[in-house]
Amino acid sequence: MIVLQTERLVLRRAHAEDDAAFIFGLLNEPSWLQYIGDRGVRTLADAQQYIVNSLQASYESYGFGLFVVAEKATGTPVGLCGLIKRDFLEDVDIGYALCPPYWGKGYAFEAAYAVLDYGREAFGLKRIVAITDKANDASGKLLEKLGLRWEGYVRKQPDQEELKFFSIDFPS
């Protein structure tokens, strides 16, 4: 199901059967593992379970989640982008990850900009936050380009490493 469209991209809900190979590849990219973390996806069956238990479960619970980002012209999946409700954050956060061959094309900005607007318009969100690994400077720069401002650091758990914390407030 298509959720959003931009000039060059389509953002759609993930499907366990159709998107398992893509999700398997993305979640095992070195950049995903370094900056986002290991989700334990080792097989196509694991990828299908990740789609059902994480992505689709979020759609069912909140009406939003991480969406597959695909090129409009070709239908080729290039990444994930969407809104996430995390237990350790008070506000909804925006997340994104693209496959390395699609970096530097403006796709992450285009998709994330559409997702921010979607959160504000479709769900009435007054504030959206974001977290990044301390070493992920490119992601921090993108968030600032989108209008989010760095607020400091947060931790998922007290014993885990600090993450950079960004936010944007929308006018009422």
C-alpha positions in Angstrom: 0.0 0.0 0.0 1.5 3.3 -1.1 1.5 5.8 1.8 3.4 8.8 0.3 4.8 9.9 -3.0 7.4 12.6 -3.8 8.8 13.8 -7.0 11.1 10.7 -7.4 10.0 8.3 -4.6 7.2 6.1 -3.4 7.0 5.2 0.3 4.9 2.1 0.9 4.2 -0.4 3.6 6.5 -3.4 3.7 5.2 -6.9 2.7 6.8 -10.0 4.3 6.9 -12.0 1.1 7.8 -9.3 -1.4 10.3 -7.3 0.6 12.2 -10.0 2.6 15.2 -10.1 0.3 15.5 -6.3 0.3 15.1 -6.1 4.1 17.6 -8.9 4.5 20.2 -7.0 2.5 19.6 -3.6 4.1 19.7 -4.9 7.7 23.0 -6.6 7.0 24.7 -3.6 5.3 27.8 -2.6 7.3 26.4 0.9 7.7 23.2 -0.4 9.2 25.0 -2.7 11.6 27.4 0.1 12.6 25.0 3.0 13.1 21.6 1.3 13.8 22.5 -2.1 15.2 22.2 -5.8 14.6 18.6 -6.9 14.4 19.6 -10.6 14.2 18.3 -11.0 10.6 20.4 -13.9 9.3 18.0 -15.6 6.8 15.1 -14.6 4.5 12.7 -16.2 7.1 14.2 -13.8 9.7 13.6 -10.9 7.4 10.0 -11.9 7.0 9.6 -12.1 10.7 11.2 -8.7 11.2 8.7 -7.3 8.7 5.8 -8.9 10.5 6.9 -8.3 14.1 8.4 -4.9 13.7 7.3 -3.0 10.6 3.8 -4.4 10.2 3.2 -4.4 13.9 3.9 -0.7 14.0 1.5 0.0 11.2 -1.2 -1.9 13.1 -0.5 -0.3 16.5 0.1 3.3 15.5 -0.9 3.7 11.8 2.7 4.5 10.9 6.1 2.9 10.9 9.1 2.5 8.7 8.1 2.4 5.1 9.9 1.0 2.1 11.3 3.8 0.0 11.4 2.9 -3.7 12.3 4.8 -6.8 9.1 6.0 -8.5 10.5 5.4 -12.0 11.7 1.8 -11.5 10.0 0.6 -8.4 13.5 -0.4 -7.0 13.6 -0.4 -3.2 16.4 1.9 -2.0 15.8 2.1 1.8 13.4 2.6 4.7 12.0 5.8 6.1 9.2 6.5 8.5 8.0 7.3 12.0 8.7 5.1 15.0 7.3 5.1 18.5 10.0 3.9 20.8 9.4 2.9 24.5 12.3 5.0 25.7 11.3 8.3 23.9 8.4 10.4 24.9 7.8 11.6 21.3 7.6 9.8 17.9 10.9 9.8 16.1 11.8 9.7 12.5 14.1 7.0 11.2 15.7 6.3 7.8 18.4 4.2 6.2 19.3 3.9 2.5 21.4 1.3 0.7 24.8 2.8 0.0 24.4 2.9 -3.8 21.6 5.5 -3.2 23.5 7.8 -0.9 24.3 11.3 -2.2 21.2 11.5 -4.5 19.0 13.5 -2.1 16.7 10.5 -1.5 17.0 10.5 2.2 16.2 14.2 2.5 13.3 13.8 0.0 11.8 10.9 1.9 12.4 12.3 5.4 10.9 15.7 4.5 7.7 13.9 3.2 7.6 11.8 6.4 7.9 14.9 8.7 5.0 16.5 6.8 3.0 13.3 7.0 3.5 13.1 10.8 2.3 16.6 11.2 -0.6 16.5 8.7 -1.9 13.0 9.1 -1.3 12.4 12.8 -1.3 16.0 14.2 2.1 15.5 15.7 3.4 18.7 17.3 6.9 17.4 17.8 9.1 14.8 16.2 12.4 13.7 17.5 15.4 11.7 16.1 18.3 9.8 17.4 21.6 9.0 15.8 24.8 7.2 16.7 27.4 9.7 17.9 29.7 8.8 15.0 27.0 9.2 12.3 27.8 12.8 11.3 26.0 12.5 7.9 22.7 11.6 9.6 23.1 14.5 12.0 23.7 16.9 9.1 20.6 15.6 7.3 18.5 16.1 10.4 19.7 19.7 10.7 19.0 20.3 7.0 15.4 19.0 7.7 15.0 21.6 10.5 15.6 19.4 13.5 18.0 20.8 16.2 20.4 19.0 18.3 19.3 18.9 22.0 21.9 16.7 23.6 22.2 13.0 24.3 19.9 10.2 25.4 20.4 6.5 26.2 18.1 3.6 25.4 19.2 1.9 28.6 21.3 3.4 31.4 24.2 1.0 30.6 24.2 1.7 26.9 26.1 4.3 24.9 24.7 7.8 24.4 22.9 8.7 21.2 22.6 12.2 19.7 19.1 13.6 20.2 17.4 16.0 17.8 13.9 17.5 17.7 11.6 19.7 15.7 8.5 21.5 17.0 5.7 22.3 14.6 3.7 25.5 15.1 0.1 25.0 16.3 
